[in-house]
Amino acid sequence: MVAVTADATVEDVAWITADHVSAAGTARRAAAALAERVGMGADRVGEIGLAVTELTANLVKHAGSGAVLLRLRHAAAGPVVEVVTLDSGPGIDDVDAAVVDGTSSAGTLGIGLGAVVRMASGWDAWTRPGAGTVLTAAFAAEAGAPVPAPSAVGLTRPMTGQEVCGDAYAIREDDGVRTLLLADGLGHGPLAAVASAEAVRAFRAAAPAGPADLLRVVHRALAGTRGAAAAVARLDADQVRYAGVGNIAGVVDDGATRRAMISHPGIVGAQARTIREASYPLPRGAVVVLHSDGVTERHSFEPYPGLLGRSPLVTAAVLLRDFGVRRDDASVVVARAGVPA
């Protein structure tokens, strides 16, 4: 299943269901195709394929089932193949030991998690016994070239049975200040995707402005589409400025305090009478989370010790895994405060 994203730095997003050993081959071929498409060398393509096969085979072997996300990200150092594995299995008792050990569990290729990590340009994970594992790995064209984890990321996943996601996100930087957009086109499928993609286009093309003004630009641009729910958040030094219309949820969470941000009723592009901006404290180290109604609002970091210290990509993947619903498009954007844009 291939989902479409509107993040200009991310493309060719593929979600693969991993519930059989054959998923390892599917994931390997998809990852190799991404690497080949951006001109990575044959040796690196082989390494990426081997690593993705091992990660997928491990997921099926130990968790029984899960999902693998593959996508191409354009970083400052060049194209990066990004893989995320998500499962709700038994978890890993000691990640550090698994990485250092380098041994492989029975039934996999025999290269082990340690070898996968050594081939990767960057990696991160969150796991807990009995609560499953989310692992991310990034592969640049040059083996050994480090790739820093982005401090703001988004994930989208189409509803079951759909190939196109009606949710879209964008992240922009203006003079070192990060601004986020999340849009949920009404309904689902291609027409919803058209609306959310237009929201992203308008957001990116607009002159630098605050969240309310940017949302008004998006509102005007969506006239003629089926409309969307949308929200814009700007992360300043010690506060987040937020404007939202419709059922996009926004949260600021530093592990001690969880503060919801207010979206107003309406439809961007049709009936958005109240586009109002509010400011919320942004403690250093906190995360800002935006999500569509395909992710339930019951999420909390309390049952996930250490998750706030992981990368935004791992954080977003855990939230999508545990709180995303299959009967709707689902999307999450996570940005960490106090990290330079």
C-alpha positions as CSV (number, residue, x, y, z in Angstrom):
1,M,0.0,0.0,0.0
2,V,1.4,3.4,-1.0
3,A,0.4,6.6,0.8
4,V,1.0,10.1,-0.5
5,T,2.6,12.7,1.7
6,A,2.8,16.4,1.2
7,D,6.0,16.9,3.1
8,A,8.5,18.3,0.5
9,T,11.3,16.5,2.2
10,V,9.6,13.1,2.1
11,E,8.3,11.0,-0.8
12,D,7.4,7.5,-1.9
13,V,5.8,6.4,1.3
14,A,5.0,2.7,1.5
15,W,3.3,0.9,4.4
16,I,3.8,-2.9,4.3
17,T,1.9,-5.3,6.5
18,A,4.3,-7.8,8.0
19,D,2.4,-10.9,9.1
20,H,4.2,-13.5,7.1
21,V,7.8,-14.4,6.3
22,S,7.2,-13.3,2.7
23,A,6.9,-9.7,4.0
24,A,10.7,-9.6,4.4
25,G,11.2,-10.0,0.6
26,T,8.5,-7.4,-0.1
27,A,10.2,-4.9,2.2
28,R,13.7,-5.7,0.8
29,R,12.5,-5.1,-2.8
30,A,10.8,-1.8,-1.9
31,A,13.8,-0.5,0.0
32,A,16.2,-1.4,-2.8
33,A,14.0,0.3,-5.4
34,L,14.0,3.5,-3.4
35,A,17.8,3.4,-3.0
36,E,18.3,2.6,-6.7
37,R,16.0,5.4,-7.8
38,V,18.1,8.0,-6.2
39,G,21.3,6.6,-7.6
40,M,22.8,4.8,-4.6
41,G,25.6,2.4,-5.4
42,A,25.1,-1.3,-5.8
43,D,26.9,-2.2,-2.6
44,R,24.8,0.3,-0.6
45,V,21.6,-0.9,-2.2
46,G,22.6,-4.4,-1.1
47,E,23.3,-3.4,2.5
48,I,20.0,-1.5,2.7
49,G,18.1,-4.5,1.4
50,L,19.9,-6.8,3.8
51,A,19.2,-4.6,6.8
52,V,15.5,-4.1,5.9
53,T,15.1,-7.9,5.4
54,E,16.6,-8.6,8.8
55,L,14.4,-6.0,10.6
56,T,11.2,-7.3,8.9
57,A,12.1,-10.9,9.5
58,N,12.8,-10.2,13.2
59,L,9.4,-8.4,13.5
60,V,7.5,-11.4,12.1
61,K,9.6,-13.9,14.1
62,H,9.3,-12.3,17.5
63,A,6.1,-10.3,17.3
64,G,4.1,-12.4,14.9
65,S,2.9,-9.3,13.0
66,G,3.3,-5.6,12.7
67,A,4.0,-3.0,10.0
68,V,7.0,-1.6,8.1
69,L,7.1,1.9,6.8
70,L,9.6,2.8,4.0
71,R,10.1,6.3,2.6
72,L,12.6,8.5,0.9
73,R,13.7,11.6,2.8
74,H,15.8,14.4,1.3
75,A,18.2,15.5,4.1
76,A,20.9,18.2,3.9
77,A,23.5,15.5,3.2
78,G,21.4,14.0,0.3
79,P,18.7,11.3,-0.1
80,V,18.1,9.0,2.8
81,V,16.1,5.7,2.8
82,E,14.1,5.7,6.0
83,V,12.6,2.5,7.6
84,V,10.3,2.3,10.6
85,T,9.2,-1.0,12.0
86,L,6.2,-1.2,14.5
87,D,5.0,-4.1,16.4
88,S,3.0,-4.9,19.6
89,G,5.0,-8.0,20.5
90,P,7.0,-8.9,23.6
91,G,9.5,-6.1,23.3
92,I,13.3,-6.2,23.7
93,D,14.6,-6.7,27.2
94,D,17.9,-4.9,26.6
95,V,18.4,-3.0,23.5
96,D,22.0,-2.1,24.3
97,A,22.9,-5.7,24.7
98,A,21.1,-6.6,21.5
99,V,23.1,-4.0,19.6
100,V,26.5,-4.8,21.1
101,D,26.0,-8.5,20.9
102,G,25.4,-8.5,17.1
103,T,23.9,-12.0,17.2
104,S,20.8,-12.9,15.3
105,S,17.8,-14.8,16.7
106,A,16.9,-18.1,15.1
107,G,15.1,-17.9,11.8
108,T,16.6,-14.6,10.6
109,L,19.5,-13.9,8.3
110,G,22.1,-14.2,10.9
111,I,23.5,-10.6,10.7
112,G,21.8,-9.4,13.9
113,L,20.5,-6.1,15.1
114,G,24.0,-4.9,15.8
115,A,25.0,-5.3,12.2
116,V,21.9,-3.5,11.1
117,V,22.8,-0.6,13.3
118,R,26.3,-0.5,12.0
119,M,25.1,-0.3,8.5
120,A,22.6,2.5,9.2
121,S,23.5,6.2,9.2
122,G,21.3,6.8,12.2
123,W,18.8,4.8,14.3
124,D,16.6,5.0,17.3
125,A,14.1,2.8,19.1
126,W,11.6,2.6,21.9
127,T,10.7,-0.7,23.4
128,R,9.3,-2.1,26.7
129,P,8.8,-5.7,27.8
130,G,5.2,-6.6,26.9
131,A,4.6,-3.3,25.0
132,G,6.2,-4.0,21.7
133,T,8.9,-2.2,19.8
134,V,9.2,0.7,17.4
135,L,12.6,1.0,15.6
136,T,13.8,3.5,13.0
137,A,16.8,3.4,10.8
138,A,18.1,5.8,8.2
139,F,20.5,4.9,5.4
140,A,22.4,7.6,3.5
141,A,24.1,6.9,0.2
142,E,27.5,6.7,1.8
143,A,27.9,4.0,4.5
144,G,29.1,5.5,7.7
145,A,27.9,9.0,6.9
146,P,25.9,10.1,9.9
147,V,22.4,11.5,9.4
148,P,20.9,13.5,12.3
149,A,17.4,12.7,13.3
150,P,15.0,15.5,12.3
151,S,13.6,17.5,15.2
152,A,10.2,17.7,13.5
153,V,8.5,15.0,11.6
154,G,5.2,13.8,10.3
155,L,3.6,10.4,9.6
156,T,0.5,9.7,7.5
157,R,-1.3,6.4,7.0
158,P,-4.4,5.8,4.8
159,M,-7.4,4.1,6.2
160,T,-7.7,0.3,5.5
161,G,-8.6,-0.3,1.9
162,Q,-7.3,3.0,0.6
163,E,-4.1,3.7,-1.2
164,V,-4.1,7.5,-0.8
165,C,-4.2,9.3,2.5
166,G,-6.5,12.3,2.8
167,D,-4.3,13.8,5.5
168,A,-1.2,15.8,4.8
169,Y,1.3,17.9,6.7
170,A,4.0,20.4,6.1
171,I,6.9,21.8,8.0
172,R,8.5,25.2,7.2
173,E,11.3,27.2,8.6
174,D,11.3,31.1,8.6
175,D,14.5,32.7,10.0
176,G,15.1,29.7,12.2
177,V,11.5,29.5,13.5
178,R,9.6,26.3,12.8
179,T,5.9,26.3,11.8
180,L,3.8,23.2,11.4
181,L,0.6,22.5,9.3
182,L,-1.6,19.5,9.5
183,A,-4.7,19.2,7.2
184,D,-7.3,16.5,7.1
185,G,-9.3,16.6,3.9
186,L,-13.0,15.9,4.5
187,G,-13.8,12.2,4.0
188,H,-11.1,10.1,2.6
189,G,-9.6,9.0,-0.7
190,P,-8.4,11.0,-3.7
191,L,-10.7,14.0,-3.2
192,A,-9.7,14.4,0.4
193,A,-6.1,14.2,-0.7
194,V,-6.6,17.0,-3.2
195,A,-7.9,19.3,-0.5
196,S,-5.1,18.5,2.0
197,A,-2.5,18.8,-0.7
198,E,-3.8,22.2,-1.7
199,A,-3.6,23.3,1.9
200,V,0.0,22.3,2.0
201,R,0.7,24.1,-1.3
202,A,-0.8,27.3,0.0
203,F,0.9,27.1,3.3
204,R,4.3,26.6,1.7
205,A,3.8,29.4,-0.8
206,A,2.6,32.0,1.7
207,A,4.7,34.8,3.0
208,P,6.0,34.3,6.5
209,A,3.3,35.0,9.0
210,G,1.7,33.9,12.2
211,P,-0.6,30.8,12.5
212,A,-3.9,32.7,12.1
213,D,-2.8,34.5,9.0
214,L,-1.3,31.4,7.5
215,L,-4.6,29.5,8.2
216,R,-6.6,32.3,6.5
217,V,-4.4,31.9,3.4
218,V,-5.1,28.1,3.4
219,H,-8.8,28.8,3.9
220,R,-9.0,31.0,0.8
221,A,-7.0,28.5,-1.2
222,L,-9.3,25.6,-0.3
223,A,-12.4,27.3,-1.8
224,G,-13.6,24.9,-4.5
225,T,-12.3,21.8,-2.8
226,R,-14.3,19.7,-0.4
227,G,-12.5,21.5,2.4
228,A,-10.5,20.3,5.4
229,A,-9.9,20.5,9.1
230,A,-6.5,22.2,9.5
231,A,-4.2,23.6,12.2
232,V,-1.0,25.7,12.2
233,A,1.4,25.8,15.1
234,R,4.5,28.0,15.3
235,L,7.2,27.1,17.8
236,D,8.8,30.3,19.2
237,A,11.5,30.3,21.9
238,D,9.2,29.8,24.9
239,Q,5.7,29.5,23.5
240,V,3.8,27.8,20.8
241,R,1.3,30.0,18.8
242,Y,-1.6,27.9,17.5
243,A,-4.7,28.3,15.3
244,G,-7.0,25.5,14.3
245,V,-10.3,24.9,12.7
246,G,-12.1,21.5,12.8
247,N,-11.1,18.3,14.4
248,I,-7.3,18.6,14.4
249,A,-6.0,18.2,17.9
250,G,-2.9,19.9,19.3
251,V,-1.0,19.1,22.5
252,V,2.0,20.4,24.3
253,D,3.5,17.8,26.6
254,D,6.7,17.9,28.7
255,G,6.1,14.7,30.6
256,A,4.8,16.5,33.7
257,T,2.1,18.7,32.1
258,R,-0.1,17.9,29.1
259,R,-1.8,21.0,27.7
260,A,-4.4,20.8,24.9
261,M,-4.6,23.5,22.4
262,I,-7.9,24.8,21.1
263,S,-9.3,24.3,17.6
264,H,-12.6,26.0,16.7
265,P,-15.5,24.5,14.9
266,G,-15.8,24.8,11.1
267,I,-14.4,23.7,7.8
268,V,-11.3,25.3,6.2
269,G,-12.3,26.3,2.7
270,A,-16.0,26.6,3.5
271,Q,-17.2,27.6,7.0
272,A,-14.4,28.9,9.1
273,R,-15.9,31.9,10.8
274,T,-13.5,31.8,13.7
275,I,-9.8,31.7,12.9
276,R,-8.2,32.8,16.1
277,E,-4.7,32.4,17.5
278,A,-3.8,31.5,21.0
279,S,-0.4,31.1,22.8
280,Y,0.7,28.3,25.1
281,P,3.8,27.9,27.2
282,L,6.5,25.8,25.5
283,P,8.9,24.3,28.1
284,R,12.3,23.3,26.9
285,G,12.3,19.6,26.0
286,A,8.6,19.5,25.5
287,V,7.0,18.1,22.4
288,V,4.3,19.6,20.3
289,V,1.9,17.0,18.8
290,L,-0.7,17.6,16.1
291,H,-2.9,14.8,15.0
292,S,-6.0,14.2,12.9
293,D,-9.2,12.5,14.3
294,G,-7.8,9.3,12.9
295,V,-5.7,9.3,16.1
296,T,-7.7,9.2,19.4
297,E,-7.2,12.0,21.9
298,R,-6.7,9.6,24.8
299,H,-3.0,9.3,24.2
300,S,-0.6,10.1,27.1
301,F,3.1,9.6,27.6
302,E,2.7,8.4,31.1
303,P,2.6,4.7,30.1
304,Y,5.6,5.1,27.9
305,P,8.7,5.7,30.1
306,G,11.5,7.3,28.1
307,L,9.5,8.0,25.0
308,L,9.8,11.7,25.3
309,G,13.6,11.3,25.2
310,R,13.4,9.5,21.9
311,S,13.4,11.1,18.4
312,P,10.2,12.7,17.1
313,L,10.0,10.0,14.5
314,V,9.9,7.2,17.1
315,T,7.5,9.2,19.2
316,A,5.2,9.8,16.2
317,A,5.4,6.1,15.3
318,V,4.4,4.9,18.8
319,L,1.4,7.3,18.9
320,L,0.3,6.2,15.4
321,R,0.7,2.5,16.3
322,D,-1.2,2.6,19.6
323,F,-3.8,5.3,19.0
324,G,-4.4,5.4,15.3
325,V,-7.7,3.9,14.0
326,R,-8.0,1.8,10.9
327,R,-11.4,3.1,9.8
328,D,-10.0,6.6,9.0
329,D,-6.9,8.2,7.6
330,A,-4.5,8.9,10.4
331,S,-1.7,11.4,10.8
332,V,0.7,12.7,13.5
333,V,3.2,15.6,13.5
334,V,5.7,15.8,16.3
335,A,8.2,18.6,16.9
336,R,10.6,19.0,19.8
337,A,11.0,22.3,21.5
338,G,14.4,23.8,22.3
339,V,16.0,22.2,19.2
340,P,17.4,24.6,16.6
341,A,15.5,24.6,13.4
